[in-house]
Amino acid sequence: MEKTYNKLVRDNIPEIIEKNGGKPFFRELNEQEYWEYLLKKDEEELQEVKEAFSREERKEELADKLELLIAMASYNGFSLQDIINEANIKKSKNGGFEKRLLLEKVIE
């Protein structure tokens, strides 16, 4: 049986497929394709977070999102620490999301 995926996968997936008796066909993406597929993967991972039912499933899916964020940062020449530092700067200026505030409207 043949199944087509055309999606970005983690580095060890071809070996895992082979260990399970499959024959993976893959290629290395060029720079432009890699960014496009990172963005597609981000949408896929967000959907999986939305669909996660249990707390444990959410933890696993959020870990996937984090790994993707690390890859996206690296692609753009940043470390995870660079992104964390930027997030801290924004948080000190604009706050975080702990108060769960929903802005409904502004009258000017």
Protein Blocks (a to p, Z undefined) as FASTA:
>chain_A
ZZdfkpacdfklmmmmmmnopacddddddfklmmmmmmmmmmmmmmmmmmpmblmlmmmm
mmmmmmmmmmmmmmnopafklmmmmmmmmmmmnopaknopacfbdcZZ
